[in-house]
Each structure stands twice: as structure tokens, then as C-alpha cells.
Amino acid sequence: MRGFVDLHSHWVSAIDDGARNLPDSIALLTALRGAGFDTVVATPHMRPGLFDNTEADLRRAYEATCKALAGTPGLPELLLSSEHFFDDIVFQRLIDGKALPYPGGHAALVEFPTRAFPARVANRFSDLMRKKIRPVLAHPERYEPVWSDASVVEPLLDCGALLLLDVAALAGKYGRAPRRAADELLERNYYYAACSDAHKASDVAEVTAGIKILFDRIGKEEAMFLLSEGPRTILDGTVES
Ligand SMILES: [Fe+2]
């Protein structure tokens, strides 16, 4: 059986609020491998004002971490992308080819502010789709508009966006409202893939608990799609819309 593919994690050393140093990176990657992920995409933050990382900064940090990891046994396959905060600046970078879509260039991970969806977001997602970059929305269950009405994501799904579950939400890592929203989005079959969004090795206990809940809730076949086949189609550009 093929392992899981993690499309969202923060294991690159000293570039955002994830791994602080090489031992942190090794501990996190080893824990994710132990949880069943045999491919782990680094998605360090690109968020102006908070994590002022350019594409070049992230590539440099990734290369440095990979170089330092060389020869470490028991690691998953490693890839690089970014978690793009969807403001005007980062949107323009995505349009201009100055961001970090997933390897293969078919899709990009985006995150929203917690309180409200960005203005004209459906138009902007359509602009990305015209550029052949499919938006993958990070942790929709954490956004307040989704808590009161899960159907607010429907215009985004209509554009071709994919929803990426943070499995730890199912285990209650972020509290009751995100857990309920995750339940609702699962019930509606709105998720296309599931990830860890792990920042440190100790996060992986709740990731493992969330994976177990996911298998119990939707069954092995659907859970394996969210954790393995779905992410693979995002990477190889074979998502069916
Ligand atoms: Fe993240």
C-alpha cells in the first residue's frame, strides 16, 4: 500500500513558525514518517508583514535544510512549496510566476485570514485557474465564515478550488468550532485531500489521532483518497473537475 502524502507542513529549519533548527526538522519528519506519510511537502509561510519570505528565500532555506539532512535515515521523500497568504501582494506573485506552487506547477496552497474571506476571492481563484494553477485552500475548517455556514465554500469549489483538511482539527486541536466545521465539510464531501499542517514533532500525536478518526468516520477507501490518491493527483495535475 502506498503511503500518505502530506501537502502541508512546516519542517524547513528557521524560516517560519515551524522547525526552529535541524534537530526540530529531523524530529518532525521522523514523526510524520511514523504516522504514515512517505512524501512530505514543505509549505513554509509566505505572508507579507509576518513571514516576509520571497520565493528565493524559501528555496534557499529548503536547500540548506535538505543539505543538512543528507544521509539521515528513515526520512520521507521531501518536496517544496509554500503556504501563500492570499493578500494582494501574494496573489500578484502567484499570477506573475514569483510564488511557489506545488511541484509540477499545477496547484498552489493558499490560506485566508481567519475572520473573513478575501475580497473578490472567486474572481481571483478564476484568474489562477486561467493560469493553470488550481487553488488548494488550507484548513477551511478554521475560517469563521465556514463555522456558521459551510456553503460559503461553494463558490470556491465552483471555481475549481480544492479543500485541504487539517486532520488534527478532527481531534479537536483548534477547538470545538473548527472540529464541527470539519465534520460538516466531511459530511458534505467537500474535502479533496487531507494533511498534517504540523509545525513540530509534538503536533503529530493529534495528527495521528485525526487520521484514526478520519478512517473511522468515512471508511478506508475514502480516507486513503484524502491522504494518498487525492494529494498525488494534485501533484501530478490529474485532478478531475
Ligand atoms: Fe500551515
Residues whose N, C-alpha, C, O or C-beta is under 5 A from the ligand:
A	BS01	LIG	E83 D197
